[in-house]
């Protein structure tokens, strides 16, 4: 079993990722949370936690960790400090700890933030974090979903390096895609966009690998 650090474990998508990892035969989640009171909900379900603030020293969070999923976000309040510099901070300690793979939850539009009419600051921060990850020698996968919904997942997506169209996708399906991206033979040093579609997640990823 590989130990997977989930940054942003307390978020809506983060919780779904942790649940998927907990039921996986390959991975063991370690939920990274910012506040002590956020630990209990995970620990009562036998899920390990680690306290970590993206704006502070994170070197302790990657001890005995094999791979990382970055699903944290400031919700628009601290885009530079958290979405950009916080991501870079975790990338840096992951490099030092020889993490085997870093899976980044990004966003459609992060490839060209200047074109965006809204969320420009957020997309710029995501863009900078993505580019920083690509510039390292870490193995990575950068997943860029369309707008997120809380509907029940279908397990099916449309996936391309660049979709050239807008669309939405459920948080369930995003979480599944991120977990799938952890595998050694999936999404190696790749950046791709996903929205709701008709192809099973595994098939869509294999077809575009």
C-alpha positions as CSV (number, residue, x, y, z in Angstrom):
1,X,0.0,0.0,0.0
2,X,1.3,3.5,-0.9
3,X,0.7,6.3,1.5
4,X,-1.0,9.3,-0.2
5,X,-1.0,12.7,1.4
6,X,-4.2,14.6,0.5
7,X,-3.7,18.4,0.8
8,X,-7.1,20.0,1.2
9,X,-8.6,16.8,2.7
10,X,-11.3,18.8,4.6
11,X,-12.7,20.4,1.4
12,X,-15.7,19.0,-0.5
13,X,-13.6,17.3,-3.2
14,X,-10.8,16.4,-0.7
15,X,-13.2,14.4,1.5
16,X,-14.3,12.4,-1.6
17,X,-10.7,11.7,-2.5
18,X,-9.9,10.5,1.0
19,X,-13.0,8.2,1.0
20,X,-12.0,6.7,-2.4
21,X,-8.4,6.1,-1.2
22,X,-9.6,4.5,2.0
23,X,-11.6,1.9,0.0
24,X,-8.7,1.3,-2.4
25,X,-6.5,-1.8,-2.4
26,X,-3.5,0.2,-3.5
27,X,-3.5,3.4,-1.5
28,X,-3.7,4.5,2.1
29,X,-4.8,8.1,2.7
30,X,-3.2,10.6,5.0
31,X,-5.5,13.6,5.4
32,X,-3.7,16.9,5.7
33,X,-5.8,19.4,7.6
34,X,-5.1,22.9,9.0
35,X,-6.9,22.8,12.3
36,X,-6.9,20.3,15.1
37,X,-10.7,20.1,15.2
38,X,-10.8,18.9,11.6
39,X,-8.8,15.7,12.5
40,X,-11.6,13.9,14.4
41,X,-13.9,13.3,11.5
42,X,-11.1,11.4,9.8
43,X,-9.6,9.6,12.8
44,X,-13.0,8.2,13.9
45,X,-13.0,6.4,10.5
46,X,-9.5,5.1,11.0
47,X,-7.9,7.6,8.6
48,X,-4.6,9.0,9.5
49,X,-4.2,12.8,9.6
50,X,-1.4,15.3,9.7
51,X,-1.6,18.9,10.7
52,X,-0.2,21.2,8.0
53,X,-0.6,24.8,7.0
54,X,0.3,25.6,3.3
55,X,1.7,29.0,4.4
56,X,4.1,27.4,6.9
57,X,6.8,24.7,7.0
58,X,5.4,21.5,5.6
59,X,8.5,19.2,5.7
60,X,6.9,17.0,8.4
61,X,3.8,16.4,6.3
62,X,5.6,14.3,3.6
63,X,7.4,12.0,6.0
64,X,6.7,8.3,5.0
65,X,4.5,9.6,2.1
66,X,4.8,8.0,-1.3
67,X,2.6,10.3,-3.4
68,X,0.7,13.5,-3.0
69,X,-2.7,14.8,-4.3
70,X,-3.0,18.6,-4.1
71,X,-6.7,19.4,-3.8
72,X,-6.5,22.5,-1.5
73,X,-7.9,25.9,-2.4
74,X,-8.5,29.1,-0.6
75,X,-12.0,29.6,-2.1
76,X,-10.8,32.9,-3.6
77,X,-9.7,34.4,-0.3
78,X,-5.9,33.9,-0.5
79,X,-5.2,32.8,-4.1
80,X,-1.6,33.9,-4.1
81,X,-0.8,32.6,-0.6
82,X,-2.6,29.3,-0.8
83,X,-3.4,28.3,-4.4
84,X,0.0,29.5,-5.8
85,X,2.6,29.7,-3.1
86,X,1.0,27.0,-0.9
87,X,1.2,24.6,-3.8
88,X,4.8,25.6,-4.5
89,X,5.6,25.0,-0.8
90,X,4.2,21.5,-0.9
91,X,6.0,20.8,-4.3
92,X,9.3,21.9,-2.7
93,X,9.1,19.6,0.3
94,X,7.8,16.8,-2.0
95,X,11.0,17.2,-4.1
96,X,13.2,17.0,-1.0
97,X,11.3,13.9,0.2
98,X,11.6,12.2,-3.2
99,X,7.9,11.8,-3.6
100,X,7.1,9.4,-6.4
101,X,4.2,11.3,-8.0
102,X,2.4,14.7,-7.4
103,X,-1.2,14.9,-8.7
104,X,-2.4,18.5,-9.0
105,X,-6.1,19.5,-9.1
106,X,-6.0,22.5,-11.3
107,X,-8.8,24.1,-13.4
108,X,-9.8,24.6,-17.0
109,X,-8.6,28.0,-18.1
110,X,-5.3,27.7,-16.1
111,X,-3.4,27.3,-19.3
112,X,-4.3,30.8,-20.5
113,X,-5.5,32.8,-17.5
114,X,-5.3,36.2,-19.3
115,X,-8.2,35.1,-21.6
116,X,-10.5,34.6,-18.6
117,X,-13.2,37.2,-18.0
118,X,-13.7,36.1,-14.4
119,X,-11.6,34.3,-11.8
120,X,-8.5,35.7,-13.6
121,X,-6.5,36.0,-10.4
122,X,-7.4,32.4,-9.3
123,X,-6.5,31.0,-12.8
124,X,-3.3,32.9,-12.8
125,X,-2.3,31.4,-9.4
126,X,-3.2,27.9,-10.7
127,X,-1.3,28.5,-13.9
128,X,1.8,29.5,-11.9
129,X,1.6,26.5,-9.6
130,X,1.1,24.1,-12.5
131,X,4.1,25.6,-14.4
132,X,6.2,25.3,-11.2
133,X,5.3,21.7,-10.9
134,X,6.2,21.0,-14.5
135,X,9.6,22.6,-14.0
136,X,10.6,20.1,-11.3
137,X,11.9,16.6,-11.7
138,X,8.8,15.2,-9.9
139,X,6.6,12.8,-11.8
140,X,3.3,14.7,-12.1
141,X,-0.3,14.7,-13.4
142,X,-2.2,18.0,-13.7
143,X,-6.0,17.5,-13.9
144,X,-8.0,20.5,-15.1
145,X,-11.8,20.0,-14.7
146,X,-14.6,22.2,-16.0
147,X,-17.0,23.8,-13.5
148,X,-17.6,21.5,-10.5
149,X,-21.1,20.2,-9.5
150,X,-22.3,18.3,-6.5
151,X,-24.4,15.9,-8.6
152,X,-23.8,12.1,-8.2
153,X,-20.9,10.9,-10.3
154,X,-21.4,8.9,-13.5
155,X,-17.9,7.4,-13.7
156,X,-17.8,8.8,-17.3
157,X,-15.9,11.7,-18.6
158,X,-14.6,13.4,-21.7
159,X,-10.9,13.9,-21.6
160,X,-8.4,15.7,-23.9
161,X,-5.2,17.6,-23.4
162,X,-7.2,20.6,-24.5
163,X,-11.0,20.3,-24.9
164,X,-11.6,23.7,-26.6
165,X,-15.1,23.8,-25.0
166,X,-16.7,24.6,-21.7
167,X,-18.5,22.1,-19.6
168,X,-19.2,20.8,-16.0
169,X,-18.2,17.7,-14.1
170,X,-19.2,16.2,-10.8
171,X,-16.8,16.3,-7.8
172,X,-17.2,12.5,-7.6
173,X,-15.8,12.1,-11.1
174,X,-13.0,14.6,-10.5
175,X,-12.0,12.7,-7.3
176,X,-12.0,9.4,-9.2
177,X,-9.9,10.8,-12.0
178,X,-7.4,12.2,-9.4
179,X,-7.1,8.9,-7.7
180,X,-6.7,7.1,-11.0
181,X,-3.9,9.5,-11.9
182,X,-1.9,8.2,-8.9
183,X,-1.1,4.9,-10.6
184,X,2.4,4.6,-11.9
185,X,1.2,3.7,-15.4
186,X,-1.4,6.5,-15.7
187,X,-1.1,10.1,-16.7
188,X,2.7,10.3,-16.5
189,X,3.9,13.9,-16.7
190,X,0.6,14.9,-18.3
191,X,-1.7,17.9,-18.2
192,X,-5.3,17.3,-19.3
193,X,-8.8,18.7,-19.2
194,X,-12.0,16.8,-18.2
195,X,-15.7,17.4,-18.3
196,X,-18.7,15.1,-18.1
197,X,-18.8,12.6,-21.0
198,X,-19.6,9.1,-22.2
199,X,-16.3,7.3,-21.7
200,X,-15.4,5.4,-18.5
201,X,-12.7,7.3,-16.6
202,X,-10.1,4.5,-16.9
203,X,-10.8,4.1,-20.6
204,X,-10.6,7.8,-21.2
205,X,-7.3,8.0,-19.4
206,X,-5.8,5.0,-21.2
207,X,-7.0,6.2,-24.6
208,X,-5.2,9.5,-24.2
209,X,-2.0,8.3,-22.4
